Amino acid sequence: MKRKILITGGAGFIGSHLAEKLVDEGHSVIVLDSFITGSINNVRHLIGRDNFQIYRHDVTEPYSVEVDYIYNLACPASPIHYQRNPMKTLLTCIHGTINALDLAVKNKARLLHTSTSEIYGEPAEHSQREQSWGNVNSVGPRSCYAEGKRIAETLLVNYSKEYDVDIRIARIFNTYGPRMQVDDGRVVSNFITQALGNKPITIYGTGLQTRSFCFVSYLIEGLVGLMESDYSLPVNLGCPDERTIKEIAELIIQLVNSRSSIMYGPVPKEDPVRRKPDTSLAKKVLDWRPKINIEDGLHETIKYFQELWPAPVFCTSCYESISHIFSLS
């Protein structure tokens, strides 16, 4: 069945891949994005398609469109971005989610909210299961994002109880792939740009801290599968292949054939030591598992950055020159 679908934050890294998949499947897709961290370059190839519309809009302000499904992705997701403007991050998590939920009530629409592995904080157990309550510092430097996402989950559950909203909650773990921003401060994008420039790759801490990286196309399959499922409680979406940060740096140097060395810096405050999803629930209720290995995924990501090199440009303000972008204000 073809749907009318809204994606908030649909010009971002993950949102643009989701929009592309849904447009290609023939759904009618509306994207809202403030272009604070999203880029028109990510969705430029969709502009002009009959079943695609894009609006410049800040989701902290109310909006009204007629849709069947809502994917609520709008929010800065990298530490360098959400710590740059913590209040905006909090307001996006809270007011942005309330506005999406109010629209779901009005339209009797199903709403999928993208939460995050950050709600687990410094995990008290390994690997992280959905039943974990998390270990988050409410006054720490990452709290604007982690606590904002936790509040958003609470909003969804209570709207579901009081207003019978049909909800889905995806807890996303580290994701990488084409359309990542060069300046987002994340491990994969940082290491690739440093390696391409033959500059020292900077590891913060010992490099023995771990992460689990999921290629973006498989995350998108998980999001769509969750939306189409009958499961309304939180579900982890991520790759359980746990790697040390040092392993990732060495692999990228090898794949780029770079002359980069590795240098070490002080570990950021409250940076989790280990992060790995337990994805057994996703396998059970969605029959979902990431299939691509990290070498293949990094190859595709490096290829994307190489095509932009040596002057990658991620335009977040050039929407004024695109006549197909409208304002809901």
C-alpha positions, 0 to 999 in steps of 0.5 A, a space after each residue: 500500500 502506498 502511503 503519505 509519509 512525513 520525515 522530520 529531519 529528512 535532509 540529514 544523513 539518515 533522513 535523506 537515505 530514508 526519504 530516498 528509499 520511500 520515494 523509490 518505493 512510490 510513497 508520497 514523501 514530505 520532508 521537513 528540515 531546518 537545514 541547521 545540520 541537514 543539507 540540501 545536497 543530500 536530497 537534491 536528486 529527489 527534488 522534482 520527483 512527483 512524489 517528493 516535497 521538501 519544506 524548510 521548517 523548524 519542528 519546534 514550531 507547530 505544523 500541519 500536513 495530511 499524512 499516514 506515517 510520521 518518521 520523527 528524525 529531526 535532531 542534531 545527532 553528533 556531540 559536536 553539533 548538539 553540544 554547540 547548541 544544547 538548548 536547541 537540542 533539548 527543545 527539538 527533542 521535547 517540543 519537536 516530538 510533541 508537535 509530531 505527536 500532535 500531528 499524529 493525533 490529528 491525522 490518526 497517523 502512525 509515528 516512529 521516533 528515532 531514539 538513540 543508544 545515548 539513552 543508555 549512557 555509560 552502560 551498566 551492562 554489556 551488551 545493551 538490552 532494551 530492558 536497561 534503564 540506562 546510566 545517564 548523568 542529567 547534568 553532564 555535557 551529553 545530557 541535552 541529547 541523552 536526556 532529551 531523547 529519554 524525555 521523548 520516549 516518555 512523551 511517546 509512551 504517554 501519548 500512546 496511553 492517553 490519545 491512542 497514538 500508534 507509536 514505534 521507538 527505534 534506539 539507533 546505535 552508531 551509523 555510518 555511510 555516504 552523506 555523513 558530514 565532514 565536520 560532524 566530529 564522529 569517528 568514521 568521518 573524522 578518520 576518513 578525512 584525516 586519512 585522505 589528507 595523510 594527516 595524523 588520525 586523532 584517537 581520544 583516549 587509549 583507542 581501546 574503547 569500543 563501538 559497533 558501527 552499522 552501515 546506513 542502508 541496513 539501518 534504513 531497512 530496520 526503520 522501515 521494518 519497525 514502522 511496518 511491524 506491530 511492535 510498539 516498545 523500544 527496539 535496538 537497531 545497530 550492528 553487534 560487531 564490536 570493534 575498538 576505535 584503534 581497529 577502526 583507525 587502522 582499517 581506514 588507513 589501510 583502505 585509504 592507503 594513507 600515510 597517516 600515523 595515529 596520535 592520541 589525545 585526552 578522552 572526552 568527558 563521559 565518553 562511553 567505554 563500551 557500546 554494543 547493541 543486543 539486537 536479539 529483539 530486532 531479529 525476533 520481532 522484525 527478522 532484521 539483522 545488518 548484513 554488510 561487514 565493516 570493510 565493505 561499508 567503509 569502502 563505500 563511505 570512503 568512496 563517497 568522501 573521495 568523490 568530494 575530495 579535496 574540498 567537501 562541501 555540505 551546503 546547509 544554507 543554499 536552499 534559498 536557490 532551490 525553487 522547489 523548497 517551500 516554507 510552512 511558516 
